[in-house]
Amino acid sequence: MIKRYNYFNDYLKQKFGERTLKVCIDGGFTCPNRDGKCGVGGCSFCGERGSGENTKNIDISKQVTNHLNSYRGSRANKFIAYFQNFSSTYAPIEILKQKYDSALVDDRIVALAIATRPDCINSEVVNLLKEYQKKYYVYVELGFQTSNENVAKNFNRGYSNQDFINAVKLLNKANIDVVTHIMVELPFEEKTDIMNTVKFINNLKIMGVKIHSTYIIKNTKLEKLYNEGSYKPLELEDYVDKVCEIISHLNKDIIICRITGDAPKDILVAPSWNTHKKIILNAINRELEKRNIFQGDNI
């Protein structure tokens, strides 16, 4: 099969010489958009367990060793310790160091990945992450979702585009790679918004992008909008169409780390197609081939 965009797995294989997989970790963090610092309730689409809906908040070292001692530990020789839930830089520096150190308990771990918010990145956090670069590959995932600040305000994002730019520049200065998240069909989004978001990202030094559909999970503000009839999620065909457009407009050197989100089946409300990852991936790849699209064709 001809590869029409930059695959994250290929990027990791080139960097580490072989297949490298993630160990997803719940670090027991919260978020400034939940504890009252900049808001309460979180983003309208975010569930009670954060973005890592399938992880469990138990001892960090035990999460890692349980993963590596299970069948999943035999699927590769190298792994990334990936702090996935909520804002994983949102704590005092000494607590952050303790948590990160707790995950780095096995020689098979070659990288440290931290998911967080732009307003939880500062020089102190960056200096801590630089220390880990002496032994590990370190990258940071920053939520962004959209460059339309009115849409962001409506879903209660709680930080500005400038906050995002500032965080990216701080991380760039320390040579820490940045992966960012964009979401398709957010509430109150206009047709041109997603392409404007792609253009915004193209103008920054971003290593990778995660593309997510906007799915609805239980006990969120988005579920309320859905139940009221104020929000309707995309059909699969429309999502495939938008992802193909995103890929065609994305800088050719950016790594595409994900082209669909993994909705947890036990709390998913809609759309039902979101749980069928292989079907989504196959549909996107077929459409890219049908239209003869390669990443960056339409820049």
C-alpha positions as CSV (number, residue, x, y, z in Angstrom):
1,M,0.0,0.0,0.0
2,I,1.3,3.5,-0.9
3,K,1.5,5.6,2.2
4,R,-0.1,9.0,1.6
5,Y,0.8,10.7,4.8
6,N,3.5,10.6,7.5
7,Y,2.7,7.7,9.9
8,F,3.7,8.0,13.6
9,N,4.7,4.4,13.8
10,D,7.2,4.9,10.9
11,Y,8.6,8.0,12.6
12,L,9.2,6.0,15.8
13,K,10.7,3.1,14.0
14,Q,13.1,5.4,12.2
15,K,14.0,7.1,15.5
16,F,14.4,3.9,17.6
17,G,15.3,1.3,15.0
18,E,12.3,-0.8,15.7
19,R,8.6,-0.9,16.7
20,T,8.0,1.3,19.7
21,L,4.7,1.4,21.6
22,K,3.0,3.5,24.3
23,V,2.3,2.7,27.9
24,C,-0.7,4.9,28.7
25,I,-0.5,6.3,32.3
26,D,-3.0,8.0,34.5
27,G,-0.8,10.3,36.6
28,G,-3.7,11.3,38.9
29,F,-3.7,14.9,37.6
30,T,-6.6,17.3,37.3
31,C,-7.0,20.4,35.1
32,P,-7.1,24.2,35.8
33,N,-10.4,24.2,33.8
34,R,-11.9,21.8,36.4
35,D,-10.5,22.9,39.8
36,G,-11.6,26.6,39.4
37,K,-8.2,28.2,38.5
38,C,-9.6,29.2,35.1
39,G,-12.9,27.4,35.0
40,V,-15.0,24.5,36.2
41,G,-16.5,21.5,34.5
42,G,-13.8,21.2,31.9
43,C,-14.3,21.3,28.1
44,S,-17.8,20.4,27.0
45,F,-16.6,17.2,25.3
46,C,-14.3,16.1,28.1
47,G,-15.4,13.2,30.4
48,E,-14.9,12.7,34.1
49,R,-11.8,10.6,33.4
50,G,-10.1,13.0,31.0
51,S,-8.8,12.2,27.6
52,G,-7.4,8.9,28.7
53,E,-10.8,7.3,29.3
54,N,-9.4,3.8,29.3
55,T,-6.7,4.3,31.9
56,K,-7.0,3.7,35.7
57,N,-5.7,5.9,38.5
58,I,-3.5,3.4,40.4
59,D,0.1,3.6,41.5
60,I,2.1,4.9,38.5
61,S,5.0,2.3,38.7
62,K,2.4,-0.4,39.0
63,Q,0.6,0.8,35.9
64,V,3.8,0.5,33.9
65,T,4.9,-2.8,35.3
66,N,1.4,-4.3,34.9
67,H,1.4,-3.2,31.3
68,L,4.9,-4.5,30.5
69,N,4.3,-7.8,32.3
70,S,1.1,-8.4,30.4
71,Y,0.8,-9.7,26.8
72,R,1.2,-6.1,25.7
73,G,4.8,-6.1,26.9
74,S,5.6,-8.8,24.4
75,R,4.4,-6.7,21.4
76,A,7.6,-4.6,21.3
77,N,11.0,-4.2,22.9
78,K,10.8,-0.4,23.3
79,F,8.1,1.7,24.9
80,I,7.0,5.3,25.6
81,A,5.8,6.3,29.1
82,Y,2.8,8.3,28.1
83,F,1.0,10.5,30.7
84,Q,-2.4,10.8,29.0
85,N,-5.0,12.0,31.5
86,F,-6.0,15.6,32.1
87,S,-3.1,18.2,32.4
88,S,0.0,16.2,33.2
89,T,2.2,19.2,33.9
90,Y,-0.4,20.7,36.3
91,A,1.3,20.3,39.7
92,P,4.3,21.6,41.7
93,I,7.7,20.7,40.0
94,E,8.7,18.3,42.8
95,I,5.4,16.4,42.3
96,L,5.9,16.3,38.6
97,K,9.4,14.9,39.0
98,Q,8.2,12.3,41.4
99,K,5.4,11.2,39.1
100,Y,7.6,11.1,35.9
101,D,10.4,9.2,37.8
102,S,7.8,6.6,38.9
103,A,7.0,5.8,35.3
104,L,10.6,5.3,34.2
105,V,11.1,2.0,36.0
106,D,12.1,-0.3,33.1
107,D,15.0,-0.2,30.7
108,R,12.6,-0.8,27.8
109,I,11.2,2.7,28.2
110,V,13.0,5.0,25.8
111,A,10.7,8.0,25.7
112,L,8.6,10.2,27.9
113,A,5.4,11.8,26.5
114,I,3.4,14.3,28.4
115,A,-0.2,15.4,27.5
116,T,-1.2,18.8,28.9
117,R,-2.6,22.2,28.2
118,P,-0.7,25.2,26.8
119,D,-1.4,27.3,29.9
120,C,0.3,24.6,32.0
121,I,3.6,25.0,30.3
122,N,6.2,27.4,31.7
123,S,9.9,27.7,31.9
124,E,10.1,25.7,35.1
125,V,8.2,22.8,33.6
126,V,10.3,23.0,30.4
127,N,13.6,22.9,32.4
128,L,12.4,19.8,34.2
129,L,11.6,18.1,30.9
130,K,15.0,19.1,29.5
131,E,16.6,17.1,32.3
132,Y,14.9,13.9,31.0
133,Q,16.2,14.5,27.5
134,K,19.6,13.4,28.7
135,K,18.4,9.8,28.7
136,Y,15.0,9.8,27.0
137,Y,13.2,11.2,23.9
138,V,10.7,13.7,25.3
139,Y,7.7,15.2,23.5
140,V,4.7,17.1,24.7
141,E,1.1,16.9,23.5
142,L,-0.8,20.2,23.7
143,G,-4.5,20.4,23.4
144,F,-5.6,23.0,20.9
145,Q,-8.7,21.7,19.0
146,T,-9.4,24.9,17.0
147,S,-8.0,28.3,16.1
148,N,-11.5,29.9,16.3
149,E,-11.5,31.4,19.7
150,N,-15.2,31.9,19.7
151,V,-15.7,28.2,19.2
152,A,-13.1,27.5,21.9
153,K,-15.0,29.8,24.3
154,N,-18.2,28.0,23.6
155,F,-16.8,24.6,24.6
156,N,-15.0,26.2,27.6
157,R,-11.4,25.6,26.5
158,G,-10.1,28.2,28.9
159,Y,-6.9,29.4,27.1
160,S,-6.1,31.6,24.2
161,N,-4.4,31.0,20.9
162,Q,-1.6,33.2,22.2
163,D,-1.2,30.8,25.2
164,F,-0.8,28.0,22.7
165,I,1.8,29.9,20.6
166,N,3.8,30.8,23.8
167,A,3.9,27.2,24.9
168,V,5.0,26.0,21.5
169,K,7.8,28.5,21.4
170,L,9.0,27.6,24.9
171,L,9.1,24.0,24.0
172,N,10.8,24.7,20.6
173,K,13.5,26.7,22.4
174,A,14.3,23.6,24.5
175,N,14.2,21.3,21.4
176,I,11.2,19.4,22.9
177,D,8.9,18.2,20.1
178,V,5.3,19.3,20.1
179,V,2.3,17.2,19.1
180,T,-1.1,19.0,19.0
181,H,-4.7,17.9,18.8
182,I,-7.3,19.2,16.4
183,M,-11.0,18.2,16.5
184,V,-13.4,18.0,13.6
185,E,-17.0,19.4,13.8
186,L,-16.9,21.0,17.2
187,P,-20.1,22.7,18.4
188,F,-20.8,26.0,16.6
189,E,-17.9,25.4,14.2
190,E,-18.2,27.0,10.7
191,K,-17.2,25.2,7.5
192,T,-14.0,27.2,7.1
193,D,-12.8,26.8,10.7
194,I,-11.0,23.4,10.4
195,M,-8.9,24.6,7.4
196,N,-8.1,27.8,9.3
197,T,-6.9,25.7,12.2
198,V,-4.7,23.7,9.9
199,K,-3.2,26.9,8.5
200,F,-2.6,28.1,12.0
201,I,-0.7,24.9,12.9
202,N,1.3,25.0,9.7
203,N,2.7,28.4,10.7
204,L,4.2,27.0,13.9
205,K,7.0,24.5,14.5
206,I,4.9,21.4,15.3
207,M,6.3,17.9,15.0
208,G,3.0,16.0,15.0
209,V,-0.8,16.3,14.9
210,K,-3.6,14.2,16.3
211,I,-6.9,14.4,14.4
212,H,-10.0,13.6,16.3
213,S,-13.7,13.4,15.6
214,T,-16.0,15.1,18.1
215,Y,-17.7,12.3,19.8
216,I,-20.2,12.5,22.7
217,I,-19.7,10.7,26.0
218,K,-21.9,10.4,29.0
219,N,-22.1,13.1,31.7
220,T,-20.7,15.9,29.6
221,K,-22.0,19.3,28.5
222,L,-21.8,18.1,24.9
223,E,-24.2,15.2,25.8
224,K,-26.7,17.8,27.1
225,L,-26.5,19.7,23.8
226,Y,-26.9,16.5,21.9
227,N,-30.0,15.5,23.9
228,E,-31.5,18.9,23.4
229,G,-31.0,18.6,19.7
230,S,-28.5,21.5,19.6
231,Y,-25.6,19.4,18.4
232,K,-25.4,16.6,15.8
233,P,-22.2,14.7,15.3
234,L,-20.8,14.0,11.8
235,E,-21.7,10.9,9.8
236,L,-18.7,8.7,9.0
237,E,-18.6,9.7,5.3
238,D,-18.4,13.4,6.3
239,Y,-15.7,12.8,8.8
240,V,-13.7,10.9,6.2
241,D,-14.1,13.7,3.7
242,K,-12.9,16.3,6.3
243,V,-9.8,14.2,7.3
244,C,-8.8,13.9,3.6
245,E,-9.0,17.7,3.3
246,I,-7.0,18.2,6.5
247,I,-4.3,15.8,5.2
248,S,-4.1,17.5,1.9
249,H,-3.6,20.9,3.5
250,L,-1.1,19.8,6.3
251,N,2.6,20.6,6.0
252,K,4.4,17.7,4.4
253,D,6.9,17.4,7.3
254,I,4.3,17.1,10.1
255,I,3.8,13.6,11.5
256,I,0.2,12.4,11.7
257,C,0.0,10.6,15.0
258,R,-3.7,9.8,14.8
259,I,-6.6,10.3,12.4
260,T,-9.4,9.2,14.7
261,G,-10.1,9.2,18.4
262,D,-10.7,6.1,20.5
263,A,-14.1,6.4,22.1
264,P,-14.7,4.2,25.1
265,K,-17.6,2.0,24.4
266,D,-19.0,1.9,27.9
267,I,-19.6,5.7,28.0
268,L,-20.0,6.6,24.3
269,V,-23.4,8.2,23.4
270,A,-22.8,9.0,19.7
271,P,-21.8,8.5,17.0
272,S,-21.7,4.7,17.1
273,W,-19.3,4.5,14.1
274,N,-16.6,6.0,16.3
275,T,-15.9,2.6,18.0
276,H,-14.9,0.9,14.7
277,K,-11.3,2.1,14.4
278,K,-10.3,-0.2,11.5
279,I,-13.4,0.7,9.5
280,I,-12.6,4.4,9.9
281,L,-8.9,4.0,9.0
282,N,-9.7,1.8,6.0
283,A,-12.4,4.3,4.8
284,I,-9.9,7.2,5.0
285,N,-7.2,5.3,3.2
286,R,-9.6,4.3,0.5
287,E,-10.7,7.9,0.0
288,L,-7.2,9.2,-0.1
289,E,-6.4,6.6,-2.8
290,K,-9.6,7.4,-4.7
291,R,-8.8,11.1,-4.8
292,N,-5.1,10.5,-5.2
293,I,-4.3,12.7,-2.2
294,F,-1.0,13.0,-0.5
295,Q,-0.2,15.0,2.5
296,G,0.5,18.6,1.7
297,D,-0.9,18.4,-1.9
298,N,-3.1,21.5,-1.5
299,I,-0.8,23.9,0.4
